[in-house]
Amino acid sequence: MTVNGVELALLRAGDTGPLALCLHGFPDTAHTWRHLLPRLADAGYRAVAPFQRGYAPSGTAADGRYQTGVLSLDANALHEALDGDGDAVLIGHDWGAPTVYGAATAAPERWRSVIAMAVPPGGAMGAALLGNLDQLKRSWYMFFFQHGLADLVVPANDLAFIDMIWADWSPGYDATTDLAHVKDSLRDPANLTAALGYYRATLGDGYRDPALDEIQAATQAVPTQPTLYLHGAHDGCVGVEVAESARAMVDDHVRIEIVPDVGHFLHLERPDHVNDRIVEFLS
């Protein structure tokens, strides 16, 4: 399916019901939702998970746009293309989290509820990068990706860097299946450059489209819709204290829940628990 000039590959489950759009982050693929998609279908949703722009088998962006604002634009375009209505719901993990905040804020009439994981709402992550030394240390890779050295280090030894990231972010989780999918998606240099481009557009000299300033700002907003935010207690990428700090940035329509005994990829580490919470919240 082509949206905003980029061909996006989709995984789907369920033929009828409201749209449930599930958006992955880095370094990940649409396969990250393999436990949730059938559960959503059983709950009466048309569950769809795109491979985000730049992640094979989706295409790369000819115009070089990889900022979170354009990902939100893609989400709203998918809502249109997939015949979504006002009962549609958004679910996002990692990069998918600010993406759903932006999409829901920019087009509130499209989305009934929002669920996000691993990057909290309300600008908590940005605040942590300014004043939390522990989080700055965890986020070292974001700054490393601004350097050309990353283009040599990340793909070396069959993308061994990605193995290390997953082990650090979700200690103890056997990511063998996930890593195979991620490496297949990013092994081509063009796809890896695209994935790093998300970070370069955010913190470095990557291309940022001035026409997207409004929706880009929305990615840091708190959606007005009922919102569930889930965060792993042992997340090695975004510290649990960052999630806790977001409580002061949101109102009562946002639930922030810490999931024990899991790290960054909480939906894969405890899929039954996370899926139960998602379905309960949506019902």
N, C-alpha and C positions, 0 to 999 in steps of 0.2 A: 504494500500500500504506500503510495507516494503522498507525503505531506510536507509542505514548505520546501519543495524541491529535493527532498531526500527520500529514497526508497527504504521503508522500514519493514523488516520481517517481524511477524507476530506469532506468538503462541496463544492458543485459545482453548477454552473449555466452557461448555454450555451454549445452547443455541437460542435461548429465550430469556427474557427478564431484563432488568436494568443493567447497564454497562458497569463493570468494575475494572478500572484501568490500573495495572500494576507496573510500577516503574523501578528498574534496578539502578544500582550505582556502580562504583569502581572498587576493585577490579572484579567485575561480575557480568552476568548475562541474564537474559529473560528466563533461563533455566532455574534461576534462584527461586522462582515462584512455583516450582513443580509440585510442592506439597499444598500450596494455597489454592492454585487454580481449580483443581477438582473439588476442593472443599467449597469454594465460592459457587461453583456450578451446582453443587448439591443443595446449596442454600438459595438457589433461584436466580443467580446472576449470570450474565454473559461476561466471563472473565477473560481479559485480554492482556497479554504482557508483550510489549514491543522490545526488540533489541534497540537500545537507544542509538541515536545517530552516531555513526563512526564505528559501532560494534558489529562486526560481521555476524550473520549474513546481511545485516542492514548496510546501506551505502554510507559513504563519507559525504561530507557537506562540501559541495563545489565552491560555495561562498565562504568557507572557513569559519562559519558561525558555530561555536560550541559553548557559549556562555549559558548559564542556567536559565536566563530569560527566554532563550530560543527553545530550550527543552520544555518550558511551560507552554510556549506557543505551539510546540508539537503536540503536547497533551490535549490542548483545546481543539487543535485541528483533528486529532484522532477522535475526539468526542463527536465532532461533526461528521467525519467520514464513516464512523461506525454507528451512526443514527442514535447517538445517546440522547437522553432526555434529562429532565430536572431531577430524576431519581438516581442518576449515575453517581458512582463513588470513586474516589481516588486513593490509591495506596502507593507509598513510595518509601524506599530504603536508601540510605546514604545520599548520593546525588539525587536520587528520586524524591527525597524529602523536601529540599527547597524547591524542587520542580513542582511538587503538588501544592506547596504553599503559594507559589506564584500563579499556577493555573487556577486554583480555587479563588484566589483573591481577585484576579483579573476578570474572571467570568463566573461569578457566584451563582448565576442562574443555571449553570450547566451541572453543578456538583452538589449533591445533597449532604455528603459526609466526607471527611478527610481522615486518613490514617497514615501516620508517618513513623519511621524508625531510624534511629542512629544519628540523626542531625536534628536537634530540637528546634522548635519554632521561636519566633520573637527575637531573632538576632543574638541568641545566647552564644552561638559558636563564634561570631565576630567579636563579641565582648570578651570571650575567653582568650582569643588570640591576642587581644590587647592587654590583658591583665592577669593571665594565668600561666605561670611558667611551666607547670606540669603539662598543660595542654599544648603549649608551644613546642615542647619536646616531643610530644606524641605526633604533632603535625609537621615534623621535620620533612617528611616526604613531599609535602605540598610545596615547600620552598626548594627542595632538591629538584623537583620537576621543572622548575624555571630554568635550570642550567642545561646546556647542551649535553653535559655528561650523562644525563638521564637517558638520552637516546641511545647510549652505548650500554649502560649498566642494566637497564630494565629488560631488554631482550636477550641478554647474555645467558648462556647455558640453558637454553629453552625456557626463557622467562622465569628463571629461578627466583628473581626478585619478588614475583607474585606469590610464590610458595611461602617466602619469608613473611610477606605482609599478612597473608591469611593466618599463618601460625601465630603471629604477634597479636593480631586483632581478636582472634577467637581461639585462645589457648585450649588445647586438648580436643578440638573438633577435628574429625577426619574429613578433610576437604577434597579427597581424591577425585570424586565425581565432579565437584564444582570446578576444581582447577583444570580438569581436562576440557570442560566447556569454555572456560575463560581463555585458556591458551589457544584453543581453536579460533576463538573470536578475535584475538589480538595478535596472533603470530605474524600476520602481514604487517610490514612496517607502516603502511598507510593507516591501518586501523589503530595501531599503537600510538602513532602520532596524533590521531584524532582523540584518543582517550586521554593522553597527556594534555591535549589542547583544552580540555575542560578546566584544568588547573591553571594553565597559562592565560586563559581568558579571565580567570577570577583574580589571580594575584600577580600576574606578570604582564608581558607585552603582547599577549595573544589578542586576536581581533575581537573588539566589542562594538557591536552595531549601535550607533546613537539612536536609531529608530526604536530600539528595544529598551530605552532607559526606564520607561514606566513599568513594564512588566518585569524588568530586572529588579527594580526596587521591591516589587511585590513578592519576590522570592524570599525576602527577609521579613515579610509581614506575618501576622497571625490571622489565619483564615477566620471568617465570621461563622462558618458552618460548624456544627458539632465535630470535634476533632479528638482523636485518640492518638497519643504519642507513647511509644514503647521504646525502652532503652535497656540494653544489657548491663547488668551490674558489674560485669568484668570486661567491658568494652575496652580494648587496647588502642582504639583509634580516637574515640571521643570519650573522655572521662565521664564517669557517672555524675561527678559534681557539676559538669556543664549542663546535664539534663536537669539536675535539681535546681540550678540557678534559673532555669526557664520558668519555674513556677511563679516567680515574681513578675514575669513578663506577659502572662496570659490571664484570661478571665475564666469563669466557672464552666464555660462551654468547652474548654480544653481539658482533657484528662491526661495527666502525665503519670505513667506507671513504670516502675523499675522491675525488670524481669530478673529474678535471681539465677545464679549459676550459669550464666551465658555471657558471651562476648558480643562482638560487633555484628556477627551474622546470626542474630538471635532467632530469626524465623527458620533457619536451617538447623540450629542446635537444639531447639525445643519446638519443633513445628506444631505438635498437637496443642501445646499451651498457647502459643502465639495465634494459631488459627482459631482456637476456641474464643480467645479474646476479641479477635477481629469480627467473627460471625456474631458473637453476642452483642458487640457494640453496634453493628449494622442493623441488628434486629430490634 
